[in-house]
């Protein structure tokens, strides 16, 4: 994308964690002025070192052409967008991009509230983890009015590959559904890989066969070879964040009249692992847990 296609904007960035910090840096490198806010002082220091402008409140960050949120969940997003200082700072015709993994029904509710003040909400959750955030190769699932999405596409393209999924809430819906699928195939892949190894099969040979066969998935192509077999368990996406997205997906299914039988079973299994593992555990740690004595045979 040429520089002429992306005029310089003032972008408020709220939430400079493991994902938000490198994303903000990419926006700065893309020629935008970034006003960043986070509760962690070190995050503000990193932003300043990258050429951004640290601010001391979400309200200060909201005084921008575009406001990006990279926060833990819908509850935090709602609290920020209803904060008095943020409400006062958001200008009419400004655009809020919620890149958190939020709940699609609550996203639609917030979009309605903002629209009453002439403010636009776009949901744009991401897939690709910390490495994707650092390299600008995130998959970005975008929900919003087509004309408004078009206005922020040059910003999103600095972060990865944005795909408009539909109207407001569509991005958050497809992200949650994707992660329910991802979590489910990581679990069954881990059971299959561990069973094969105990039988005496070479894990590299198994992955080669699976990746050339119908068992292929993101778990066989990426998670097992890159994070499980090397023993790093460091994909950059937390186990509890995955479980949160799974719960959003199963709740969405019920809301539209679909009974998520396998999804519910997957949620129960992941919940057991979450209870046993450290709060900071990476989601790929479930593979180690499945093969450990902490995971009793049978369910």
C-alpha positions in Angstrom: 0.0 0.0 0.0 1.4 3.4 -1.0 1.8 6.2 1.5 -0.6 8.3 -0.6 -3.3 5.7 0.0 -3.1 6.2 3.8 -3.2 9.9 4.9 -1.8 10.6 8.3 -4.4 10.3 11.1 -4.4 10.9 14.8 -5.1 7.4 16.3 -5.9 6.8 19.9 -4.8 3.4 21.0 -6.2 2.1 24.3 -4.7 -1.2 25.5 -0.9 -1.6 24.9 -0.4 -5.1 26.1 1.4 -8.0 24.3 -0.7 -7.5 21.2 -1.5 -3.8 21.4 2.1 -2.6 21.8 3.4 -4.0 18.5 0.2 -3.1 16.7 0.6 0.6 17.9 4.2 0.5 16.6 3.1 -0.6 13.2 0.7 2.3 13.0 3.4 4.7 14.0 5.7 3.2 11.4 2.9 3.7 8.9 3.0 7.4 9.4 0.2 8.0 11.9 0.3 9.9 15.1 -0.6 7.5 17.9 -1.9 8.6 21.3 -1.5 5.6 23.5 -3.0 4.7 26.9 -2.5 1.7 29.2 -2.6 1.2 32.9 1.0 -0.3 32.9 3.7 2.4 33.0 6.1 0.2 31.1 3.7 0.0 28.1 3.7 3.8 27.9 7.5 3.8 28.0 7.6 1.3 25.1 5.2 3.5 23.1 7.3 6.6 23.6 10.4 4.6 22.5 8.6 3.6 19.3 7.8 7.2 18.5 4.2 7.4 19.9 2.7 9.9 22.4 1.8 8.4 25.8 -1.3 9.9 27.4 -2.5 9.5 31.0 -6.1 8.6 30.5 -8.5 6.8 28.1 -10.2 10.2 27.6 -7.1 11.8 26.3 -6.6 8.9 23.9 -10.2 9.2 22.7 -9.5 12.7 21.3 -8.6 11.3 17.9 -9.8 10.6 14.4 -9.8 6.9 15.0 -9.8 5.1 18.4 -8.5 1.6 18.6 -9.4 -0.7 21.6 -7.3 -3.8 22.4 -8.8 -4.8 25.7 -9.5 -8.1 27.5 -13.3 -8.4 27.0 -16.7 -6.8 26.4 -17.0 -5.7 30.0 -13.8 -3.6 29.9 -14.7 -2.3 26.4 -18.1 -1.2 27.7 -16.6 0.5 30.7 -14.2 2.4 28.6 -16.7 3.5 26.0 -19.2 4.7 28.7 -16.5 6.5 30.7 -17.5 10.1 31.1 -14.1 11.5 29.8 -14.2 9.2 26.8 -17.8 10.1 26.0 -16.8 13.8 26.1 -13.7 13.3 24.0 -15.2 11.2 21.1 -16.0 13.6 18.3 -19.0 13.1 15.9 -18.1 11.1 12.8 -15.0 9.6 14.6 -14.6 5.9 14.4 -14.0 3.4 17.2 -12.4 0.1 16.2 -12.8 -2.6 18.8 -10.0 -5.1 18.1 -10.7 -7.0 21.3 -12.3 -10.4 21.4 -15.7 -9.1 22.4 -19.2 -10.5 22.5 -21.1 -9.8 19.3 -24.5 -9.1 20.8 -22.9 -6.5 23.2 -20.9 -5.0 20.3 -24.2 -4.3 18.5 -25.6 -2.7 21.6 -22.6 -0.4 22.0 -22.7 0.4 18.3 -26.3 1.6 18.8 -25.3 3.8 21.7 -22.4 5.4 19.8 -24.5 5.9 16.7 -26.9 8.1 18.7 -24.0 10.5 19.1 -22.9 10.2 15.5 -19.9 8.0 16.3 -19.2 4.8 14.3 -18.2 1.5 15.7 -16.2 -1.1 13.8 -15.4 -4.5 15.3 -12.1 -6.0 14.1 -10.8 -8.8 16.2 -7.6 -10.5 15.1 -6.0 -13.9 14.7 -2.3 -14.6 14.5 -1.0 -14.1 18.0 1.9 -11.9 19.2 4.0 -12.9 16.2 1.4 -11.8 13.8 1.0 -8.5 15.7 4.8 -8.0 15.5 5.1 -8.7 11.8 1.9 -7.1 10.6 0.5 -10.4 9.4 -2.7 -10.6 11.5 -5.9 -11.9 10.0 -8.4 -9.2 10.9 -12.1 -10.0 10.9 -14.1 -6.8 10.3 -17.7 -6.0 11.1 -19.3 -2.7 10.2 -21.1 -0.6 7.7 -19.3 -0.9 4.3 -18.6 2.8 3.9 -17.2 3.2 7.4 -15.1 0.0 7.1 -13.7 1.4 3.8 -12.5 4.5 5.7 -10.4 2.5 8.1 -9.1 -0.2 5.7 -5.8 1.7 5.2 -5.3 1.6 8.9 -6.1 -2.0 9.3 -4.0 -3.0 6.3 -0.9 -1.8 8.3 -1.7 -4.5 10.8 -2.4 -7.5 8.5 -5.1 -8.8 6.2 -8.5 -7.3 7.0 -11.6 -9.1 5.7 -15.0 -7.6 6.1 -17.3 -10.3 7.5 -20.5 -8.3 7.5 -22.3 -5.6 9.6 -21.4 -4.6 13.1 -20.8 -7.7 15.3 -19.9 -9.9 12.4 -16.2 -9.7 13.2 -16.5 -10.6 16.8 -18.9 -13.5 15.9 -16.6 -15.1 13.3 -13.6 -14.6 15.6 -15.3 -16.5 18.4 -16.5 -19.3 16.1 -13.0 -19.6 14.6 -11.5 -20.0 18.0 -14.1 -22.6 19.1 -13.0 -24.6 16.0 -9.3 -24.0 16.7 -9.6 -25.1 20.3 -11.5 -28.2 19.4 -9.1 -29.4 16.7 -6.1 -28.6 18.9 -7.6 -30.9 21.6 -8.3 -33.8 19.3 -5.0 -33.4 17.5 -3.2 -33.6 20.8 -5.0 -36.7 21.8 -4.2 -38.3 18.4 -0.5 -37.2 18.5 0.0 -38.4 22.0 -1.7 -41.8 21.3 0.5 -42.2 18.2 3.7 -41.5 20.1 2.7 -43.9 22.8 2.2 -46.5 20.1 5.7 -45.8 18.8 5.0 -43.5 15.9 7.4 -40.7 15.0 5.6 -37.4 15.7 7.3 -35.7 12.7 6.1 -38.6 10.4 2.6 -38.3 11.8 2.4 -34.6 11.1 3.7 -35.1 7.6 1.0 -37.7 7.0 -1.8 -35.6 8.6 -0.8 -32.5 6.7 -1.1 -34.4 3.4 -4.4 -35.9 4.4 -7.9 -35.0 5.6 -6.8 -34.6 9.3 -4.9 -31.4 8.4 -5.6 -28.3 10.5 -4.0 -25.3 11.9 -3.0 -27.5 14.8 -1.1 -30.0 12.6 0.4 -27.3 10.4 1.3 -24.7 13.0 0.6 -25.3 16.7 2.1 -28.8 17.1 5.2 -28.3 14.9 6.0 -24.8 16.2 4.9 -24.6 19.8 4.3 -28.1 21.1 7.0 -30.4 19.7 9.8 -27.9 20.4 8.5 -27.6 24.0 8.1 -23.8 24.0 4.3 -23.6 24.4 4.7 -19.9 23.5 2.2 -19.0 20.8 1.4 -15.8 22.6 -2.3 -16.5 23.1 -3.4 -17.4 26.6 -5.4 -20.5 27.5 -8.0 -18.5 29.4 -8.5 -16.1 26.5 -9.2 -19.1 24.2 -11.7 -20.4 26.7 -13.4 -17.0 26.9 -13.8 -17.0 23.1 -15.1 -20.6 23.2 -17.8 -19.5 25.7 -18.7 -16.5 23.5 -19.1 -18.9 20.5 -21.3 -21.4 22.3 -23.5 -18.6 23.7 -23.8 -17.2 20.2 -24.9 -20.6 18.9 -27.6 -20.9 21.5 -28.8 -17.3 20.9 -29.5 -18.2 17.2 -31.1 -21.6 18.0 -28.1 -24.0 17.5 -27.3 -26.5 20.2 -23.4 -26.6 20.4 -23.1 -30.2 21.6 -19.4 -30.7 20.7 -18.6 -27.1 21.5 -20.0 -27.6 25.0 -17.9 -30.7 25.5 -14.8 -28.8 24.3 -15.5 -26.0 26.8 -15.8 -28.5 29.6 -12.4 -30.1 28.7 -10.7 -26.8 28.3 -12.1 -25.6 31.7 -10.6 -28.6 33.4 -7.2 -27.8 31.9 -7.6 -24.1 32.9 -8.3 -25.1 36.5 -5.1 -27.1 36.7 -2.7 -24.8 34.8 -1.2 -21.5 35.7 -3.3 -18.4 35.1 -0.7 -17.2 32.5 -0.6 -20.5 30.6 -0.4 -20.4 26.9 -3.3 -22.1 25.1 -0.9 -24.7 23.6 -0.2 -25.9 27.1 -3.3 -28.0 26.8 -1.3 -30.4 24.7 1.2 -31.0 27.5 -1.6 -31.3 30.0 -3.4 -33.9 28.0 -0.3 -36.1 28.0 0.4 -35.6 31.7 -0.8 -37.4 34.8 -3.0 -34.3 35.5 -5.3 -35.5 32.7 -6.9 -38.8 33.9 -7.8 -41.4 31.3 -11.4 -41.2 30.3 -13.6 -38.1 30.6 
